[in-house]
Amino acid sequence: MNRWKIVLALIAAIGLLAGFVAPAVGYATWQSPIWSASAALLLAALLVQIARTLLHGEFGLDIVAALSMSVALVFGESLAAAVVAVMYGGGQLLEDFAEARAKSEMKALLGRVPKRALRYADGGLEEVAIGLVQAGDRLLIRQGDMVPVDGAIARGSALLDLSALTGESLPVRREAHDSIESGATNLDAAFDMVASKTAQDSTYSEIVRLVQAAQDSKAPMVRLADRLAVWFLLFTIALAGGTYVLTGDTKRLLAVLVSATPCPLILAVPVAVISGIGRAASRGVLVKGGAVLERLARATRLVIDKTGTLTHGKARLVDVHALGKHHADDVLRLAASLDQVSAHVVAGSIVSAARERGLALSMPDQHQEVGGAGVEGMVDGHKVAVGSPRFVQERLKLRTVPMPDMPPGTLVSVVGVGHSVAGHLLLADTVRADASATLLRLRQAGIERIVLASGDAMPVVARVGAELGLDEIHGELKPQQKVELVQRLHADGTVIMAGDGVNDAPALAAADIGIAMGTQGAGASAEAADAVLLTDNLERIAEALEIAKRSRKIALQSVAVGLGLSVAAMVAAAFGYLKVVEGALLQEAIDVAVILNALRALR
């Protein structure tokens, strides 16, 4: 909080109190000069502030407060001037509090930026500034330390708190060679990591840059509020001047001025917008500015990619078909044991599926891999071959390989044991578990039409679209065709585009709001997007939409109610129903109510 504002508020409060005390201690003649002096000090500081805002090309709406104090001093209303000074000084502190509270989530994010790192060098450790860390450096991450740069775990495992990145409260376990992002906090024993990026290019630094840009941006609603505030000032001057012309009563003139409060316009809207951005950031959704938040609140159309957005983006084991006397778990265990030696992505999925089922894997012997086709070797004394139908057919010297019925988009890995086919492992890029509930939540939040736009084969896209009950389904699209689809839908409403691949980047840029799946998505898509999901959780799109709509509703509500109360107070003062001090107190009460209402966007 600005110390100078605290000093001014204290001067105004002490001056008002001293004026009341003066008669009681025998200095009654000093009462009016004391009030006038304290008000004059506040007025001088206020005039300097107004001049600075005008020099920067902004229209200072503190002119109303300056007019109030000036008129009161000119007409000898020293008590009124002192009361207005106290109300103004207190209002300044209130504004600082509201802005600090609105930016609390962002300040917490910025305050966590790591400054130092422990780097291995010359057989020991050295503490260096984070800016000196280069890709390839080996770092030690102690318990409680924040990961300073993006990289990979060199050995062992790590239990990480990702809440600063994703908003998720539950810790995540990462194993050796797994990638880790800067901004995660180590909750367990110390571990070594190898940096893959410099600090400047790492995840957390990019988040900080985007947050700072969001803080500095002005939403259209905020710019509209600025323009309305100028009209409010003109209305205030006209009403106060008209009241004086018709009544000749300086006290009524002053009462109108002190009852005017532009706070609903100059503070409530930006507080609600910043609160919404901060709230979204705390939930793992990085919104790049107030304008994006406002557009998000008006969205009615959603274009969404399939791979990596509605689906997991990689093949997962969906079924095991065992043949003959073989058991499904035995088929999977033998295949996964052999696939441990393969770096192929399908092999990795098979191994992961076996471990999820708690199967005990054995290390294979005499293994040999044919890139892209399959792998063979000995597992527990059995000759095992796992891979494409043709690979297994050749290795087992079979005439044919029996194949199961498979839905579109399914990949089969054949498992041969001995001299026969033991079974089939069916893999597919499955729909996310949260996809259906998220799409329903989006519809409840105001999305009227959901369109699936994918470059994948039409049968696969149709299956996913039918499963989720989408309004339109488009497959085999090129990047330009996705852009054209977004542009077509734009004629009917505000369009969100959600995707994660490089091919989605043009459509993300063309949409009113582009949302990138940040944890798995390509850098190009995150750069082109207006918002980035920092967690692999599709439901956060719906949550961001709800936050945006609520923030906009609160901002408009604050403006409507606040201005309505201010105008009513000014009219009452013009007709003589509010005295000067009463008007100043009512003005402050309206400010407090409006600010507290705007801060609801944080919850």
C-alpha positions, -999 to +999 in steps of 0.1 A: +000+000+000+013+035-009+029+051+021+022+086+008-015+078+007-014+066+043+003+098+054-024+119+036-052+099+051-037+103+086-033+141+081-070+143+071-082+122+100-060+140+126-070+174+113-107+165+116-103+152+151-081+181+162-107+206+150-133+189+173-109+189+202-098+225+199-128+241+216-126+217+245-091+228+253-097+265+249-087+271+213-122+274+197-109+301+173-084+275+159-112+250+149-119+264+114-083+271+105-073+235+115-100+220+093-092+243+065-054+235+067-059+198+067-083+200+037-059+223+019-030+198+023-052+170+008-064+193-020-028+203-029-018+166-031-049+158-051-043+186-076-007+173-082-022+138-088-048+152-113-020+170-131+000+139-135-028+118-149-036+146-174+000+147-185-001+109-191-032+114-213-057+101-188-087+120-175-085+121-137-119+116-121-107+128-087-117+162-101-151+157-083-133+154-050-111+184-058-142+205-068-159+195-035-130+206-013-123+237-034-160+249-032-162+241+005-130+262+012-141+291-010-175+293+008-160+289+042-174+254+048-143+242+066-160+213+084-174+200+051-140+204+034-123+184+063-149+157+060-145+154+023-107+153+028-111+124+053-135+106+029-111+111+000-080+099+020-099+069+032-112+062-003-076+061-017-066+035+009-098+015+001-089+016-036-054+003-029-068-025-008-092-035-035-066-035-062-041-055-040-069-080-031-079-083-067-043-091-078-036-114-048-036-146-069-013-130-094+010-116-067+013-151-052+023-164-086+048-137-093+062-139-057+071-176-062+096-170-091+128-188-082+160-167-081+188-192-074+197-228-084+221-255-071+243-266-101+268-294-102+303-282-112+339-294-107+328-324-086+307-303-062+277-279-060+276-242-066+247-218-060+241-197-091+216-171-103+189-188-122+197-168-153+231-186-155+215-221-159+219-235-194+203-265-211+223-296-202+233-284-167+227-309-139+209-294-109+201-306-074+165-299-062+162-301-024+130-309-005+110-277-005+128-262-035+109-250-065+121-264-098+139-234-114+139-245-151+122-271-173+141-304-176+140-341-168+146-361-136+181-376-139+177-405-114+152-417-088+118-402-085+102-370-073+069-361-055+059-327-069+034-301-059+021-287-092-005-263-077+013-232-088+011-244-124-022-263-125-043-254-095-044-290-085-038-296-048-028-333-050+009-341-054+021-359-085+048-386-086+074-384-115+099-411-123+135-410-138+136-395-173+101-379-169+100-343-179+093-317-152+082-281-155+096-251-137+073-239-110+068-273-094+078-277-058+097-308-045+078-324-016+100-354-010+137-362-009+162-343-030+167-354-066+189-345-095+175-331-128+190-321-161+179-287-175+164-288-210+157-250-212+171-218-198+151-199-172+139-174-197+124-201-220+109-222-192+073-228-183+071-207-152+088-177-167+064-177-196+035-179-172+049-149-153+053-129-185+017-136-196+003-127-162+022-094-162+008-086-196-027-095-184-023-071-155-014-042-178-041-048-204-075-030-204-106-049-213-132-032-236-155-030-206-129-011-186-123+013-215-161+018-218-162+025-180-135+052-185-157+069-212-188+067-190-169+081-161-163+113-181-200+117-188-207+111-151-183+139-142-201+163-167-235+152-152-222+159-117-210+194-126-242+202-145-264+190-116-244+209-090-243+240-111-280+239-119-288+234-082-268+265-073-284+286-101-319+276-091-315+278-053-285+300-047-277+276-018-240+268-016-246+240+009-268+222-016-242+227-043-216+212-020-238+184-010-243+174-046-206+174-052-197+153-022-224+128-029-210+121-064-189+089-065-174+076-098-160+047-079-184+021-095-168+031-129-132+038-122-126+009-098-154-017-097-149-028-133-111-033-133-113-049-099-138-074-111-118-081-143-085-085-125-102-107-099-115-129-126-081-133-143-065-140-109-092-166-100-087-183-134-049-184-129-054-200-095-074-228-112-048-235-138-062-214-167-039-186-179-061-159-195-041-134-215-058-102-205-091-085-196-103-084-232-100-121-235-119-126-202-147-104-215-149-122-249-150-155-230-180-143-210-199-138-243-190-171-260-218-192-275-199-214-300-171-240-293-149-256-319-129-284-304-101-306-317-102-343-310-067-357-305-052-345-272-083-324-264-113-346-263-091-377-263-058-384-244-037-379-275-020-414-274-030-450-278-041-467-246-049-504-240-087-508-243-091-546-245-071-579-244-084-608-266-069-641-253-070-671-276-070-708-268-060-718-233-043-685-226-056-661-200-059-623-207-036-613-179-010-638-189-010-625-225-006-589-213+021-598-188+042-616-213+038-589-239+046-561-214+076-579-201+091-581-236+080-545-245+101-531-216+131-531-239+113-512-266+111-474-269+081-475-292+051-454-279+028-484-283+051-506-262+051-479-235+013-480-234+013-518-231+038-517-202+019-489-185-014-509-187+002-540-172+016-520-143-017-504-137-032-539-134-005-548-109+011-575-130+046-586-121+068-581-151+099-602-159+130-591-177+134-606-212+164-624-226+178-626-262+155-598-273+156-583-308+136-554-321+126-545-357+120-508-357+083-499-362+073-536-366+078-554-333+101-571-308+108-608-300+127-625-272+125-650-243+103-643-213+103-668-184+114-696-208+088-687-234+095-675-269+074-643-273+068-620-302+048-588-300+040-564-328+022-560-361+003-590-376+029-593-404+058-592-379+043-620-357+034-640-388+069-640-401+085-647-367+062-676-359+062-688-396+024-689-397+003-690-428-022-665-414-028-645-382-064-645-369-077-609-364-105-597-341-133-574-351-122-538-343-140-504-342-126-476-364-094-460-350-083-492-331-047-504-333-039-541-328-007-555-314-005-593-319+011-615-292+027-647-302+038-673-276+057-704-287+045-713-322+010-698-320-009-666-316-018-662-279-040-631-282-044-595-294-039-563-275-064-536-287-053-500-283-071-467-291-069-430-284-098-430-259-121-402-250-112-385-218-132-395-188-141-359-181-151-350-217-188-357-215-194-340-181-173-310-193-193-306-225-225-307-205-211-281-181-202-259-211-237-260-224-250-251-190-226-221-190-240-207-223-223-227-252-251-233-276-232-252-303-203-276-300-184-286-332-157-313-335-130-303-360-102-329-365-077-338-391-082-375-382-101-400-404-138-395-406-148-429-392-127-422-360-141-387-357-177-399-362-173-424-334-160-398-309-187-373-320-215-398-316-202-409-282-203-373-269-234-361-287-218-332-305-237-308-328-214-309-358-186-334-367-159-326-392-130-350-400-099-350-423-096-312-420-065-293-430-054-263-409-069-238-434-102-257-434-103-254-396-099-216-400-127-215-425-150-234-401-142-210-373-149-180-395-182-195-406-194-200-370-182-165-361-212-151-381-236-167-355-218-158-322-186-155-303-164-186-310-140-205-287-115-228-304-098-254-282-068-275-295-033-286-287-014-293-319+007-272-344-021-277-369-046-260-345-025-228-342-041-210-372-076-218-360-067-207-324-056-174-338-086-170-360-111-177-332-125-150-308-110-170-280-083-196-287-077-220-258-046-242-259-040-274-239-007-262-225+007-293-208+008-315-239+002-290-266+028-276-290+045-243-284+029-228-315-006-235-303+001-220-268+016-189-285-014-184-308-040-190-281-057-163-259-058-187-229-037-217-219-047-246-198-018-253-174-033-286-164-043-316-184-080-312-174-106-304-200-131-293-173-110-262-167-124-248-200-159-248-185-146-234-153-129-205-171-161-198-189-180-197-156-154-174-140-155-150-170-193-148-170-195-143-133-168-116-133-186-097-161-219-100-143-204-087-111-187-058-130-220-048-147-239-052-114-215-030-096-217-003-122-255-003-124-262-004-086-233+019-077-242+046-103-279+043-094-272+049-058-248+078-066-273+095-088-301+090-063-279+106-035-270+135-058-307+142-066-316+139-029-288+164-021-301+188-048-335+188-033-321+195+002-327+160+017-290+153+022-266+176+041-229+180+032-215+156+058-243+131+053-236+131+015-199+125+021-206+096+044-231+081+020-206+085-008-181+065+012-206+038+020-214+034-017-177+031-025-173+003+001-204-016-010-193-014-047-157-025-041-168-054-018-192-065-044-165-064-072-142-085-050-167-113-051-152-122-084-122-137-065-144-164-049 
